[in-house]
Each structure stands twice: as structure tokens, then as C-alpha cells.
Amino acid sequence: MTVGLVAALAAAALFGVAAVVQARAARDLDGDAGGSIGPQLIRGVVTQPLFLLAVLMNLGGFGLHFLALRALPLFLAQAAISTSLVVTALLAVRTLGERLRSSDWVAIGGVVVGLVMLSLSAGDHATVTPAASTGWYLLVLAAAVVVAALVIDRTGPHPFALGLLAGTLFGTVSIAGRLVPGSVADLATSPATYALALAGASAFLVYSVALRRGHVARVTAPLVAMQTVLPAAVGLAFLGDSIRSGWVAVACIGLVVTLAGSAALARFEATGHESVAH
């Protein structure tokens, strides 16, 4: 378990830095290139050096994350990854010049504390073979979230909502990472493989648009919350993960605190601040 936890924390550090690099890349795109999800954004991603750096950092982070997913309960692996929010918030203030009010820091702290409570509640990591249809459900979920993101993208800025959907896609990646077969020969026939690819690529694009439109910490908080809570719930319900004996109340409180902090950040985003895009 120690190796898995170290891998998860190292992945969190990479993800935290990558988020700030990605935010800078998204805001530096010329004109409307990064203004919405579409071919122009994809072209910017493959030609903009900072975007490519963010992609490489995310791939490195996912490699470490994948090790953690195989060694830890989803519950604990995702909670460890959530510490990336602190790295992102601090770097955004120092390198992007973003200003966070005391209420923002309290809400971010609430998200982190809630996620730590969830991680402390994690029990044993069992090996359970899910139903064959689980991978297909994941693929359908990823496709549905992509459609929802495209619709929301065209109805207004909505950086918080896009961050939430990006988090759902990243959470789908984590679940798929647990489900993909260990045999290379079976990868091409597993729907979990395609769910992972679709969700991972789409999450990066959706997150890029959200970062262009909103403050980094306020966009990243709902992403982190959703990519933690969704896999944890799936792991507990279907993949043999468990809550430590006597810790159910702590887990429930942690979930409530996490969601409350995210809701507070959504309110701050909606009531106080314009888009930060150039």
C-alpha cells in the first residue's frame, strides 16, 4: 500500500503543476482558438508548446496514478490525488497572479479536509471481477458527459459546470484504469479501454476551456471533488472496496464537507468574477 500511496501523491504533484501550465496555455491561445470545445482548440493543443508540456505532465501523472489504482482502493487513491488542488491553488496565485479571497481559501480548505476524511475512511482493497457490461456502461457515461459538455459550452461561460463535467470524465478514467485488462492482447477488445481513451482526451479539452473562462482554483475544485467522489462510490458499490469499520460517519461527513466546499466555490464563481480569458 505504501508504494501505491507514494505514487498517488507524486501524481498529485504532477497534476497540480500541469493544471497551471494548462491554464496558461489555454489563455495564451490566439483569438477564439481556445474559446470553445472544437477543432480550433484541438489544433491549439497539438501546436502550442505549453499545451504539449501539460499533456506530457498529465501522461506522467496518469502513469503514477495507474500504479496507485492497482495498489489502493479507489477511495484512497482518488483522495490522495485530490491534494493536487492545493498545489494548483498556490501556483495559480504565485504564477498567474490570481487573487483568491479568504472565503475562497476556506472553501478550498473545506474540499481538502473533506477529501482527507474520505481517505482516512478507506478500508480494504479487494479484487472483484465486475460484470462484463460495466465497461460498456463506462463508455456510455463518457459519451453522455461529452455531449453534456458540448451543450453547456455553447450556452454560456459556465466554468464551474465545465470543471464538474471534466471531473466526471477524469473520474471515469480512474474507474476504467481499474477495469482495463492486464493482458495487452485483451486491451483492444475491452470497452473499458475505449472509455478510458474517450474520457481522458475529452476531459483535457473540457478542462482547458473551463480554465480559459474561470479562475484556476475555482474550476479545479469541482473537478477534484467529482474525480474523487465518483470513483470512490463506484469502488464501494461494485469493485469490492470498503469503508473501515466504525468510520462510516466520518466518510459521510467528509462527503458533505467536500460537496459544501465545492458548492461555495460555485457560488463565488457565479456572483463575483468575470472570465479571466484574454
C-alpha positions as CSV (number, residue, x, y, z in Angstrom):
1,M,0.0,0.0,0.0
2,T,2.9,2.4,0.7
3,V,4.2,2.2,-2.9
4,G,0.7,3.0,-4.2
5,L,0.3,5.9,-1.8
6,V,3.6,7.4,-2.8
7,A,2.8,7.0,-6.5
8,A,-0.6,8.7,-5.9
9,L,1.0,11.7,-4.1
10,A,3.6,12.1,-6.8
11,A,0.9,12.0,-9.4
12,A,-1.0,14.7,-7.5
13,A,2.1,17.0,-7.6
14,L,2.4,16.5,-11.3
15,F,-1.4,17.1,-11.9
16,G,-1.2,20.2,-9.7
17,V,1.6,21.8,-11.7
18,A,0.1,20.6,-15.0
19,A,-3.2,22.4,-14.3
20,V,-1.4,25.7,-14.0
21,V,0.6,25.1,-17.2
22,Q,-2.6,24.1,-19.0
23,A,-4.3,27.2,-17.8
24,R,-1.5,29.4,-19.1
25,A,-1.6,27.6,-22.4
26,A,-5.3,27.9,-22.8
27,R,-5.2,31.7,-22.0
28,D,-2.4,32.3,-24.4
29,L,-4.2,30.8,-27.4
30,D,-4.9,33.5,-30.1
31,G,-8.4,34.8,-30.7
32,D,-11.1,32.3,-30.2
33,A,-8.9,29.2,-30.7
34,G,-9.5,28.0,-27.1
35,G,-12.8,29.7,-26.6
36,S,-14.9,26.5,-27.0
37,I,-14.6,22.8,-27.5
38,G,-13.9,22.0,-31.1
39,P,-11.3,21.7,-33.9
40,Q,-9.6,25.0,-33.2
41,L,-8.9,24.0,-29.6
42,I,-7.6,20.6,-30.7
43,R,-5.3,22.4,-33.2
44,G,-4.0,24.7,-30.4
45,V,-3.4,21.7,-28.2
46,V,-1.2,19.9,-30.7
47,T,0.8,23.1,-31.8
48,Q,1.1,25.1,-28.6
49,P,4.3,24.0,-26.7
50,L,2.8,24.7,-23.2
51,F,-0.1,22.5,-24.1
52,L,2.2,19.7,-25.1
53,L,4.1,20.1,-21.9
54,A,0.8,19.9,-20.0
55,V,-0.1,16.8,-21.9
56,L,3.2,15.1,-21.1
57,M,2.9,16.0,-17.4
58,N,-0.6,14.6,-17.3
59,L,0.5,11.4,-19.0
60,G,3.3,11.1,-16.5
61,G,0.8,11.7,-13.7
62,F,-1.6,9.2,-15.1
63,G,1.2,6.6,-15.2
64,L,1.8,7.1,-11.5
65,H,-1.9,7.2,-10.9
66,F,-2.4,3.9,-12.7
67,L,0.1,2.3,-10.3
68,A,-1.9,3.7,-7.4
69,L,-5.2,2.5,-8.8
70,R,-3.8,-1.1,-9.0
71,A,-2.5,-1.0,-5.4
72,L,-5.0,1.0,-3.5
73,P,-8.8,1.2,-3.1
74,L,-10.3,3.8,-5.5
75,F,-11.4,5.6,-2.3
76,L,-7.8,6.2,-1.1
77,A,-6.1,6.6,-4.5
78,Q,-8.5,9.4,-5.5
79,A,-8.3,11.2,-2.2
80,A,-4.5,11.2,-2.4
81,I,-4.8,12.6,-6.0
82,S,-7.1,15.4,-4.6
83,T,-4.1,17.0,-2.9
84,S,-3.3,18.4,-6.3
85,L,-5.9,21.1,-5.6
86,V,-3.5,22.7,-3.0
87,V,-0.6,22.7,-5.4
88,T,-2.8,24.2,-8.2
89,A,-4.2,27.0,-5.9
90,L,-0.8,28.0,-4.6
91,L,0.8,28.1,-8.0
92,A,-2.1,29.9,-9.6
93,V,-1.7,32.7,-7.1
94,R,2.1,32.9,-7.5
95,T,2.5,32.4,-11.2
96,L,-0.8,33.6,-12.8
97,G,-1.5,36.5,-10.5
98,E,-4.9,35.2,-9.5
99,R,-6.4,36.6,-6.3
100,L,-8.4,34.4,-4.0
101,R,-10.5,35.8,-1.2
102,S,-10.5,34.4,2.3
103,S,-13.8,32.8,1.5
104,D,-12.3,31.0,-1.5
105,W,-9.5,29.7,0.7
106,V,-12.0,28.5,3.3
107,A,-14.0,26.7,0.6
108,I,-10.8,25.1,-0.9
109,G,-9.8,24.1,2.6
110,G,-13.2,22.5,3.1
111,V,-12.8,20.5,0.0
112,V,-9.3,19.2,1.0
113,V,-10.4,18.4,4.6
114,G,-13.5,16.6,3.4
115,L,-11.4,14.5,0.9
116,V,-8.8,13.7,3.7
117,M,-11.7,12.5,5.8
118,L,-12.8,10.3,3.0
119,S,-9.3,8.9,2.5
120,L,-8.9,8.1,6.2
121,S,-12.2,6.1,6.0
122,A,-10.8,3.9,3.3
123,G,-10.9,0.2,4.1
124,D,-9.5,-2.9,2.4
125,H,-8.9,-3.2,-1.3
126,A,-10.5,-6.4,-2.6
127,T,-10.1,-7.9,-6.0
128,V,-13.6,-8.3,-7.6
129,T,-14.3,-9.1,-11.2
130,P,-17.0,-6.7,-12.3
131,A,-19.8,-7.7,-14.7
132,A,-18.8,-7.7,-18.4
133,S,-21.2,-4.9,-19.1
134,T,-19.5,-2.5,-16.7
135,G,-17.0,-1.3,-19.3
136,W,-19.9,-0.6,-21.7
137,Y,-21.7,1.4,-19.0
138,L,-18.5,3.5,-18.6
139,L,-18.2,4.1,-22.3
140,V,-21.8,5.3,-22.5
141,L,-21.3,7.5,-19.4
142,A,-18.2,9.1,-21.1
143,A,-20.1,9.7,-24.3
144,A,-23.1,11.2,-22.4
145,V,-20.8,13.6,-20.4
146,V,-19.1,14.7,-23.6
147,V,-22.5,15.6,-25.1
148,A,-23.5,17.5,-22.0
149,A,-20.2,19.4,-22.1
150,L,-20.8,20.4,-25.7
151,V,-24.3,21.7,-24.9
152,I,-23.1,23.6,-21.8
153,D,-20.1,25.0,-23.7
154,R,-22.5,26.7,-26.2
155,T,-25.0,28.1,-23.7
156,G,-22.6,30.4,-21.7
157,P,-19.3,30.5,-19.9
158,H,-20.2,28.1,-17.1
159,P,-16.6,27.4,-16.0
160,F,-17.7,25.7,-12.8
161,A,-20.1,23.3,-14.6
162,L,-17.4,22.5,-17.2
163,G,-15.0,21.8,-14.4
164,L,-17.5,19.5,-12.8
165,L,-18.0,17.6,-16.1
166,A,-14.2,17.4,-16.6
167,G,-14.0,15.9,-13.2
168,T,-16.7,13.3,-14.1
169,L,-14.6,12.4,-17.2
170,F,-11.4,12.2,-15.1
171,G,-13.3,10.0,-12.6
172,T,-14.3,7.8,-15.5
173,V,-10.7,7.5,-16.5
174,S,-9.8,6.3,-13.0
175,I,-12.6,3.7,-12.9
176,A,-11.6,2.5,-16.4
177,G,-8.0,2.3,-15.2
178,R,-9.1,-0.2,-12.6
179,L,-11.1,-2.2,-15.1
180,V,-8.7,-2.4,-18.1
181,P,-7.4,-6.0,-18.5
182,G,-3.8,-6.7,-17.5
183,S,-3.2,-8.6,-20.7
184,V,-2.1,-6.4,-23.7
185,A,-3.8,-8.8,-26.1
186,D,-7.2,-8.1,-24.4
187,L,-6.9,-4.3,-24.5
188,A,-8.4,-3.9,-28.0
189,T,-11.5,-5.9,-27.1
190,S,-12.2,-4.2,-23.8
191,P,-14.8,-1.4,-23.7
192,A,-13.0,0.0,-20.7
193,T,-10.0,0.8,-22.9
194,Y,-12.2,2.9,-25.2
195,A,-13.9,4.5,-22.2
196,L,-10.5,5.5,-20.8
197,A,-9.3,7.0,-24.1
198,L,-12.5,8.9,-24.8
199,A,-12.9,10.2,-21.3
200,G,-9.2,11.2,-21.0
201,A,-9.0,13.1,-24.2
202,S,-12.3,14.8,-23.7
203,A,-11.5,15.7,-20.1
204,F,-8.4,17.5,-21.1
205,L,-10.3,19.6,-23.7
206,V,-13.2,20.4,-21.4
207,Y,-10.9,21.4,-18.6
208,S,-8.9,23.6,-21.0
209,V,-12.0,25.6,-21.9
210,A,-13.0,25.9,-18.2
211,L,-9.5,27.1,-17.3
212,R,-9.7,29.8,-20.0
213,R,-13.0,31.1,-18.7
214,G,-12.7,30.8,-15.0
215,H,-10.2,31.1,-12.1
216,V,-8.0,28.0,-11.9
217,A,-8.7,27.1,-8.2
218,R,-12.5,27.6,-8.6
219,V,-12.5,25.4,-11.7
220,T,-10.2,22.8,-10.3
221,A,-12.1,22.3,-7.0
222,P,-15.2,20.8,-8.6
223,L,-13.1,18.7,-10.9
224,V,-11.1,17.3,-8.0
225,A,-14.3,16.7,-5.9
226,M,-16.0,14.8,-8.7
227,Q,-13.0,12.8,-9.8
228,T,-12.7,11.7,-6.1
229,V,-16.3,11.0,-5.2
230,L,-17.4,9.2,-8.4
231,P,-14.7,6.5,-8.4
232,A,-15.0,6.1,-4.6
233,A,-18.7,5.5,-4.9
234,V,-18.2,3.0,-7.8
235,G,-15.4,1.2,-6.0
236,L,-17.5,0.8,-2.8
237,A,-20.6,-0.3,-4.7
238,F,-19.2,-2.6,-7.4
239,L,-15.5,-3.2,-7.1
240,G,-15.1,-4.6,-3.6
241,D,-13.7,-1.5,-1.9
242,S,-14.9,-0.9,1.7
243,I,-15.1,1.6,4.4
244,R,-13.1,1.0,7.6
245,S,-15.2,-0.5,10.4
246,G,-16.7,2.3,12.5
247,W,-15.7,5.0,10.0
248,V,-19.0,5.3,8.1
249,A,-19.9,8.5,9.9
250,V,-16.5,10.1,9.1
251,A,-16.9,9.2,5.4
252,C,-20.4,10.7,5.3
253,I,-19.2,13.9,7.0
254,G,-16.2,14.1,4.6
255,L,-18.5,13.8,1.6
256,V,-20.8,16.5,2.9
257,V,-17.9,18.9,3.6
258,T,-16.4,18.2,0.2
259,L,-19.7,18.9,-1.6
260,A,-20.3,22.0,0.6
261,G,-16.9,23.5,-0.3
262,S,-17.5,22.8,-4.0
263,A,-21.0,24.5,-3.8
264,A,-19.4,27.5,-2.1
265,L,-16.9,27.8,-4.8
266,A,-19.6,27.6,-7.4
267,R,-21.4,30.5,-5.7
268,F,-18.3,32.6,-5.6
269,E,-17.6,31.9,-9.3
270,A,-21.2,32.8,-10.3
271,T,-21.5,36.0,-8.2
272,G,-18.2,37.7,-8.1
273,H,-15.9,37.2,-11.1
274,E,-15.7,37.6,-14.8
275,S,-13.9,35.4,-17.2
276,V,-10.1,35.5,-17.0
277,A,-9.6,34.8,-20.7
278,H,-7.5,37.3,-22.7
